[in-house]
Amino acid sequence: MKLILLFLLMFSIVSCAKQNEDKMKVKTIGQITGEWQWLSTCGGIVENCVYASDTNYAVIDFGSNGKFVELHNGTVYMEADYRIIKVNETSGRLRFTGQKYESTVSIVNNKLEIGRGELVDTYKKIN
């Protein structure tokens, strides 16, 4: 009996983890709303990469109300109104109110890529 209860407990934990993982699957630009954790920035002349760590991290929030907030190491780095200009189901352009430049945005392998000039920031959805 204890073995059956242990099996049921393990199955329910795995099942709950799988359900939470499925909620974070992102396949289209239309699913960009929410919080994203920075994973890396790659590119530049030498094609170098910088990765997130315990002391170097960032989170961005695309609010459903058109508000964008970017935090670096827990401190607000940028706040702005934003809009996404959709190119197709998986890519578009990110435009901030009052700024002249645009960034490219793409969903690639369940991750968000934001192109900022020669650099590409990669994020995973956390909420």
N, C-alpha and C positions, 0 to 999 in steps of 0.2 A: 504494500500500500504506500509506504514512504517513497518507494521508487517511482510510482505513478505520480504522486504529488510533486516530486522533484522534477520529473519530466514535464508536467503541465506548467510548473512555474518557469522553467527554462524556456519553454515554447512561447509563453505569454510575453516574456521579456524580449525575446527575439522578434516576435510579432509586432510589439509596440515600437521597437527601434526601427523596423522596416517601414512602418506607417509614417513615422517622423521623417525618415529619409525620403520617402516618396513625396511628401509635402514640399521638400526643397528642390525637387527636380524642376529645372527651368529649360524650356525648349524654345520659347519665343520671346521677342522683345516685349510683348504685352504682359509678361510676367516679371517685369523689372522692379515693380514696386516692392519695397521691403528693405531689410538690412543686408549688407554684403560685407564680408570680411576680406581684406586685402591679403593676397597670397604672394604676389611677386610683381616686379616691374622689370621688363626686359627690353633691350633694344639699344639704340644709340649707334655711334660710329663703330665701336668695338663689339657690339652685340653682347653686352654684359647683362647680368641679371642680379637683382637685389631681392632677397626673400624676407618675408615677415619673420619676426622672432618675438621673444618675450619682452624685449626692450625696444623693438621697432615694429609697430603695428598700426593698422588703420581700419576704420569702419566707415562705410558710407550708407546713407539712408535716402532712398528715393521715396518720399512721402506720396501717398495717393492724392494729396492736396496740391501737388506741384512744387513742394518744398524739397530741396536737396540739402543735406548736412553731411559734411566730411569731417571726421575726427582723426587726428594723428596722435597716437600715444595718449588718448583720453582727452585731448584738448581740441576745441573746435578750430579747424583749419579754414573751412569755407562754409558759408551758408548762402544759398541763392534760390531763386525760383528757376525751375527748369521745365523743359519740354523735350520730348523725344520725337524726332521726325523720322518716321518709319520708312525704310528703304524696301525691306521685305520682311518675312516672318522672323528672321534671325539677326537682322542688322538694321542700323539706323544711325542717326546723328543726334548727339546730345547738345542742346543749346541752352545756355544760361542767360537769363534776362540781364541786359545791360553789358554784356560782353560780346566782343566782335567775333571771337573764334568759336569753332565748334569742335567737338570731339567725336570720334567714331565710337559706336557701341555695337558689340556683337555677342551673341550667345554661342559658345563653342564648347561642346562636351560638358554641358551642364554648368559652365562657368561663364562669368561676365568678363568681357575684355573691353577696356576703354583705351582707345588710341589717343595719345597726347603728343602730337608731333611725331618724333622718331621713337617714342617710348610707348609700350603697351603695358597697362596695369591689368592684372588678372585677379578676380574676386570670386568667392563662393558665397552662395546665399545662406544666411544663418537665421533669417526670420522673415 
